Amino acid sequence: MADAFENILGQPQVREFLRASVASERVTHAYLFTGPAGSNKTMAAYALAQALLCPKGPHGPRGGECGACDICRRVKRKKHPDVRYFAPEGAGGYLVDQIRDIAADTVLAPIQADRKIYILDRVDLLGVQAANAFLKTLEEPPSDVVLILLGRTRESVLPTILSRCQVVPFRHIPASEAAGILAQNTGASREKARIAIEACDGSITRGIEFLKSNERLAFRARVLEALALMRNADDWDLVGQAGELVVLAKAPLDVVRAAQEEELAENADFLAKSAIRQIEARNKRQLTAKSLESLRQLTAIIRSWLRDVLAVCAEMPELVINVDARGAIEDAARATDEACVAAALSAVRRCDEAISYNVSPETCIDALLFETRDALYRPRPPAGTGAVR
């Protein structure tokens, strides 16, 4: 039968390592999961948390996932108050005060379970000062705390952090393999699976959610429609489209916010004020992370479309991913060239960076649409004139 680790797709060695660690009760106090975006590190962190918090224990039914208890369900839904997820709050990475708050929180008693799990994403963005504020906690955390750090590569993580963790490497999952795994686990066609992988920046876990959501599929269709109309759009058209796309991108936040409010209302009567504040802080972080994820899905769809245009420009139409938009892609390719598409792709990269630095989403997407239109379709001088573009 499936256990808590079965959904760590595309990472068989990681799955077996974590499964064996829990079963033999050889769980260490601090892990560092390293691997590229989309390699299922976050899924693995929550799977480990679920296996550790399940009251049935590692020797219970299904090896730590009883499949019926409230704790398992809450961890899987990322709703358990004793599983804390953190991402950098500063424009350039973790803030020293943020790390100090996390360290101070570790000494508090769990709210519901018998231990607490802390998941810190992007610890490759943990600077020297912030890392120094965390070293004592990382080296000797309370006995009821397990720390799971997530980073892109071993080399990008400070040696002082690296030396205090059990490193678990995650391999890069090629897009074609990820699409195959996604198709196998959802029953979707290979074509639709590849589209979902591209829209979700290579993440199999988010790709599964994407294919299950009619709202997300409709959102993708609207983004592709806006791109198809871009050539003949005037400035006000682009301003309106940017605003609409940001609203649609953030639509899932309303569902998340409503679920958070419902959960807090259910538990408010028996939780202490300090526990309620912890849950509210967790909910705020979750909304911020979901907002970034939604906006990056928007830029991922635009990036995927531009890569398809580039493939047609390069006379490799067999590489097109968004086959349901092939007509508009071929129209765009006839009107532009490879250098112009490369410039538009650079605009997408800059937009992603600006979003990461907490620039207004409306401003970011507005600028992206203008830059993309101008890069692809601005008038080019006749061949041989020597004019500078």
C-alpha positions as CSV (number, residue, x, y, z in Angstrom):
1,M,0.0,0.0,0.0
2,A,1.0,3.6,-0.6
3,D,2.7,5.4,2.3
4,A,3.5,9.1,3.1
5,F,6.5,9.0,0.7
6,E,4.8,7.5,-2.3
7,N,4.0,10.9,-3.8
8,I,7.7,12.0,-4.0
9,L,7.5,11.5,-7.7
10,G,10.6,11.2,-9.8
11,Q,12.9,10.7,-6.8
12,P,13.1,7.0,-6.1
13,Q,16.4,7.2,-4.1
14,V,15.1,10.0,-1.9
15,R,11.8,8.1,-1.3
16,E,13.6,5.0,-0.2
17,F,16.1,6.9,2.0
18,L,13.4,8.8,3.9
19,R,11.2,5.7,4.2
20,A,14.1,3.7,5.6
21,S,15.1,6.5,8.0
22,V,11.6,6.7,9.5
23,A,11.0,3.0,9.6
24,S,14.3,2.5,11.5
25,E,13.8,5.6,13.6
26,R,17.1,7.1,12.5
27,V,15.7,10.5,11.9
28,T,18.3,13.3,12.4
29,H,17.5,16.8,13.8
30,A,18.4,18.7,10.6
31,Y,18.1,17.9,6.9
32,L,19.2,19.8,3.9
33,F,17.3,18.9,0.7
34,T,19.2,20.1,-2.4
35,G,18.0,20.1,-5.9
36,P,16.6,22.4,-8.7
37,A,13.2,23.9,-8.7
38,G,10.6,21.3,-9.6
39,S,12.5,18.4,-8.1
40,N,9.8,17.8,-5.4
41,K,11.8,18.9,-2.4
42,T,8.8,20.6,-0.8
43,M,6.6,17.6,-1.3
44,A,9.3,15.4,0.3
45,A,9.6,17.8,3.3
46,Y,5.8,17.6,4.0
47,A,5.9,13.8,3.4
48,L,8.6,13.5,6.1
49,A,6.6,15.7,8.4
50,Q,3.5,13.6,7.9
51,A,5.4,10.4,8.6
52,L,6.9,11.9,11.8
53,L,3.7,13.3,13.2
54,C,1.4,10.5,12.4
55,P,0.3,9.0,15.8
56,K,0.4,5.5,14.3
57,G,4.1,5.8,14.1
58,P,6.5,4.3,11.5
59,H,5.5,0.8,12.3
60,G,1.8,1.4,12.0
61,P,-0.5,0.7,9.1
62,R,1.0,2.0,5.8
63,G,4.3,2.9,7.4
64,G,3.4,6.2,9.0
65,E,0.4,7.3,7.0
66,C,-2.6,5.7,8.6
67,G,-4.7,7.3,5.9
68,A,-7.5,8.2,8.3
69,C,-6.3,10.4,11.1
70,D,-6.8,14.1,11.3
71,I,-3.1,14.8,11.7
72,C,-2.2,13.1,8.4
73,R,-4.9,15.0,6.6
74,R,-3.9,18.3,8.1
75,V,-0.2,17.8,7.2
76,K,-1.1,16.8,3.6
77,R,-3.2,19.9,3.2
78,K,-0.5,22.0,4.8
79,K,-2.8,23.0,7.6
80,H,-1.1,21.5,10.7
81,P,0.0,24.2,13.2
82,D,3.1,22.3,14.1
83,V,4.5,22.1,10.6
84,R,5.9,25.5,9.8
85,Y,6.9,26.6,6.4
86,F,9.2,29.7,5.8
87,A,10.5,31.5,2.8
88,P,12.8,34.5,2.6
89,E,11.0,37.7,3.5
90,G,13.7,40.1,2.3
91,A,14.3,41.2,-1.3
92,G,17.7,39.5,-1.3
93,G,17.0,36.6,1.1
94,Y,16.3,35.9,4.7
95,L,16.3,38.8,7.1
96,V,18.3,38.5,10.4
97,D,15.1,39.3,12.4
98,Q,13.2,36.7,10.5
99,I,15.7,34.0,11.5
100,R,15.8,35.2,15.1
101,D,12.0,34.9,15.2
102,I,12.2,31.3,13.8
103,A,14.9,30.4,16.4
104,A,12.8,31.9,19.2
105,D,9.7,30.0,18.0
106,T,11.5,26.6,18.2
107,V,11.7,26.7,22.0
108,L,7.9,27.0,22.3
109,A,5.9,23.9,22.9
110,P,4.0,22.2,20.0
111,I,0.4,23.3,19.6
112,Q,-1.1,19.9,18.9
113,A,1.5,17.2,18.1
114,D,4.4,15.9,20.2
115,R,7.0,17.6,18.0
116,K,7.4,20.4,15.5
117,I,8.7,20.4,11.9
118,Y,10.3,23.6,10.4
119,I,10.6,23.8,6.7
120,L,12.9,26.6,5.4
121,D,12.8,27.1,1.7
122,R,15.6,28.7,-0.4
123,V,18.3,28.5,2.3
124,D,20.8,29.2,-0.5
125,L,19.5,32.8,0.1
126,L,20.6,32.7,3.8
127,G,23.3,35.3,4.2
128,V,26.2,35.2,6.7
129,Q,24.5,37.3,9.3
130,A,21.2,35.5,9.2
131,A,23.0,32.1,9.2
132,N,25.0,33.1,12.3
133,A,21.8,33.9,14.0
134,F,20.6,30.4,13.2
135,L,23.7,28.2,13.9
136,K,23.0,27.5,17.6
137,T,19.4,26.4,16.8
138,L,20.6,24.3,13.8
139,E,23.3,22.6,15.9
140,E,21.3,21.9,19.0
141,P,17.6,22.3,18.4
142,P,15.1,21.3,21.1
143,S,14.5,17.6,21.2
144,D,11.0,18.0,19.8
145,V,12.1,19.9,16.7
146,V,13.1,18.7,13.2
147,L,14.5,21.2,10.8
148,I,14.2,20.6,7.0
149,L,16.1,23.1,4.9
150,L,15.6,23.4,1.1
151,G,18.2,24.8,-1.3
152,R,19.1,24.7,-5.0
153,T,22.7,23.3,-4.7
154,R,25.1,22.2,-2.1
155,E,27.6,24.8,-3.3
156,S,25.1,27.7,-2.9
157,V,24.5,26.9,0.8
158,L,27.0,28.4,3.4
159,P,29.5,25.8,4.7
160,T,28.4,26.6,8.3
161,I,24.9,25.5,7.4
162,L,25.9,22.6,5.2
163,S,28.1,21.0,7.9
164,R,25.3,20.8,10.4
165,C,22.8,19.0,8.2
166,Q,22.2,15.6,6.7
167,V,22.3,16.4,3.0
168,V,19.7,14.7,0.8
169,P,20.3,15.3,-2.9
170,F,17.4,15.5,-5.4
171,R,18.1,15.0,-9.1
172,H,16.9,17.2,-11.9
173,I,13.8,15.7,-13.6
174,P,13.9,16.3,-17.4
175,A,10.7,17.9,-18.7
176,S,9.9,14.9,-20.9
177,E,10.3,12.5,-17.9
178,A,8.3,14.8,-15.7
179,A,5.5,14.9,-18.3
180,G,5.5,11.1,-18.4
181,I,5.2,10.8,-14.7
182,L,2.4,13.4,-14.7
183,A,0.5,11.6,-17.4
184,Q,0.9,8.2,-15.6
185,N,-0.4,9.7,-12.3
186,T,-3.3,11.7,-13.7
187,G,-4.4,9.8,-16.8
188,A,-3.9,13.0,-18.8
189,S,-2.5,12.7,-22.4
190,R,1.2,13.2,-22.8
191,E,0.4,16.5,-24.7
192,K,-1.6,17.9,-21.8
193,A,0.9,16.7,-19.3
194,R,3.7,18.5,-21.1
195,I,1.7,21.7,-21.2
196,A,1.0,21.5,-17.4
197,I,4.7,20.9,-16.7
198,E,5.7,24.0,-18.7
199,A,3.0,26.1,-17.0
200,C,4.2,25.0,-13.6
201,D,8.0,25.5,-14.2
202,G,8.7,21.8,-14.2
203,S,7.0,21.0,-10.9
204,I,5.2,17.6,-11.1
205,T,3.2,18.3,-7.8
206,R,1.9,21.7,-9.1
207,G,1.3,20.1,-12.5
208,I,-1.1,17.6,-10.9
209,E,-3.0,20.4,-9.2
210,F,-3.0,22.4,-12.5
211,L,-4.6,19.6,-14.5
212,K,-7.3,19.1,-11.8
213,S,-8.3,22.7,-11.8
214,N,-10.7,24.0,-14.5
215,E,-10.0,27.5,-13.2
216,R,-6.3,27.2,-13.9
217,L,-6.9,25.7,-17.3
218,A,-9.2,28.6,-18.1
219,F,-6.6,31.0,-16.8
220,R,-4.0,29.5,-19.2
221,A,-6.4,29.9,-22.1
222,R,-6.9,33.6,-21.3
223,V,-3.2,34.2,-21.1
224,L,-2.7,32.6,-24.5
225,E,-5.5,34.6,-25.9
226,A,-3.9,37.9,-24.7
227,L,-0.6,36.9,-26.3
228,A,-2.4,36.1,-29.6
229,L,-4.0,39.6,-29.6
230,M,-0.8,41.4,-28.5
231,R,0.4,42.3,-32.0
232,N,-2.6,44.6,-32.7
233,A,-3.1,45.7,-29.1
234,D,-2.7,49.4,-28.3
235,D,-1.3,50.7,-25.0
236,W,-4.7,50.8,-23.2
237,D,-5.5,47.3,-24.4
238,L,-2.3,46.1,-22.7
239,V,-2.9,48.0,-19.5
240,G,-6.4,46.4,-19.3
241,Q,-5.1,42.9,-20.1
242,A,-2.3,43.2,-17.5
243,G,-4.8,44.2,-14.8
244,E,-7.2,41.3,-15.7
245,L,-4.4,38.7,-15.8
246,V,-3.1,39.7,-12.4
247,V,-6.6,39.4,-10.9
248,L,-7.1,36.0,-12.5
249,A,-3.6,34.8,-11.4
250,K,-4.4,35.7,-7.8
251,A,-7.9,34.1,-7.9
252,P,-6.7,31.0,-5.9
253,L,-5.8,33.2,-3.0
254,D,-9.5,33.8,-2.2
255,V,-10.0,30.0,-1.8
256,V,-6.9,29.7,0.4
257,R,-7.9,32.7,2.5
258,A,-11.5,31.4,3.0
259,A,-10.1,28.0,4.1
260,Q,-7.7,29.6,6.5
261,E,-10.5,31.7,8.1
262,E,-12.7,28.6,8.4
263,E,-10.0,26.6,10.1
264,L,-9.2,29.4,12.5
265,A,-12.8,29.8,13.4
266,E,-13.1,26.0,14.1
267,N,-10.1,26.0,16.5
268,A,-10.4,29.5,18.1
269,D,-12.4,28.2,21.1
270,F,-9.7,25.9,22.4
271,L,-6.5,27.5,21.3
272,A,-4.5,29.9,23.4
273,K,-3.9,33.4,22.1
274,S,-0.3,32.7,21.5
275,A,-1.2,29.6,19.3
276,I,-3.7,31.7,17.4
277,R,-1.1,34.3,16.7
278,Q,1.3,31.5,15.4
279,I,-1.4,30.2,13.1
280,E,-2.2,33.7,11.8
281,A,1.5,34.3,11.1
282,R,1.6,30.9,9.3
283,N,-1.4,31.8,7.2
284,K,0.1,35.1,6.2
285,R,3.3,33.3,5.0
286,Q,1.2,30.8,3.1
287,L,-0.7,33.5,1.3
288,T,2.5,35.3,0.3
289,A,3.9,32.0,-1.0
290,K,0.7,31.2,-2.9
291,S,0.7,34.7,-4.4
292,L,4.2,34.3,-5.7
293,E,3.4,30.9,-7.1
294,S,0.3,32.2,-8.9
295,L,2.2,35.1,-10.5
296,R,5.1,32.8,-11.5
297,Q,2.6,30.5,-13.2
298,L,1.5,33.5,-15.3
299,T,5.1,34.2,-16.4
300,A,5.8,30.5,-16.9
301,I,2.9,30.3,-19.4
302,I,4.2,33.4,-21.2
303,R,7.7,32.0,-21.3
304,S,6.5,28.7,-22.7
305,W,4.6,30.5,-25.5
306,L,7.7,32.5,-26.4
307,R,9.8,29.4,-26.5
308,D,7.4,27.9,-28.9
309,V,7.6,31.0,-31.1
310,L,11.4,30.7,-30.9
311,A,11.2,27.0,-32.0
312,V,9.1,27.9,-35.1
313,C,11.5,30.8,-35.9
314,A,14.3,28.3,-35.7
315,E,12.4,26.0,-38.1
316,M,11.9,23.3,-35.4
317,P,8.1,23.3,-35.1
318,E,8.1,19.8,-33.7
319,L,9.3,21.3,-30.4
320,V,6.2,23.3,-29.9
321,I,4.6,22.5,-26.5
322,N,1.4,24.7,-26.6
323,V,0.0,22.8,-29.6
324,D,-3.5,24.2,-29.0
325,A,-2.1,27.7,-29.7
326,R,-0.1,26.7,-32.8
327,G,-1.9,29.1,-35.1
328,A,-1.1,32.2,-33.0
329,I,2.5,30.9,-32.4
330,E,3.1,30.5,-36.2
331,D,1.6,34.0,-36.8
332,A,3.9,35.5,-34.3
333,A,6.9,33.7,-35.7
334,R,6.2,35.1,-39.2
335,A,6.2,38.6,-37.8
336,T,9.4,38.4,-35.7
337,D,12.8,36.7,-35.5
338,E,14.9,34.7,-33.1
339,A,16.8,37.8,-31.7
340,C,13.5,39.6,-30.9
341,V,12.1,36.5,-29.2
342,A,15.2,36.2,-27.1
343,A,14.7,39.9,-26.1
344,A,11.2,39.1,-25.0
345,L,12.4,36.1,-23.0
346,S,14.8,38.4,-21.2
347,A,11.9,40.6,-20.3
348,V,10.2,37.6,-18.7
349,R,13.3,36.9,-16.6
350,R,13.4,40.5,-15.4
351,C,9.7,40.3,-14.5
352,D,10.3,37.2,-12.4
353,E,13.2,39.0,-10.6
354,A,11.1,42.1,-9.9
355,I,8.2,39.9,-8.5
356,S,10.8,38.3,-6.2
357,Y,11.8,41.7,-5.0
358,N,8.2,42.5,-4.0
359,V,7.6,45.0,-6.8
360,S,3.9,45.6,-7.4
361,P,2.5,42.7,-9.5
362,E,0.4,45.0,-11.6
363,T,3.5,47.1,-12.4
364,C,5.5,43.9,-13.3
365,I,3.0,42.4,-15.6
366,D,2.1,45.7,-17.2
367,A,5.8,46.3,-18.0
368,L,6.2,42.7,-19.2
369,L,3.4,42.9,-21.8
370,F,4.7,46.2,-23.1
371,E,8.2,44.9,-23.4
372,T,7.1,41.7,-25.0
373,R,5.0,43.5,-27.6
374,D,7.7,45.9,-28.4
375,A,10.4,43.2,-28.6
376,L,8.4,41.0,-31.0
377,Y,6.6,43.5,-33.2
378,R,8.3,46.9,-33.2
379,P,9.2,48.0,-36.7
380,R,12.5,46.8,-38.0
381,P,14.6,48.6,-40.6
382,P,14.7,47.1,-44.2
383,A,17.6,44.7,-44.8
384,G,20.8,46.4,-45.8
385,T,19.9,49.9,-44.6
386,G,22.4,49.7,-41.7
387,A,19.9,51.4,-39.4
388,V,20.2,50.8,-35.7
389,R,17.1,49.3,-34.1
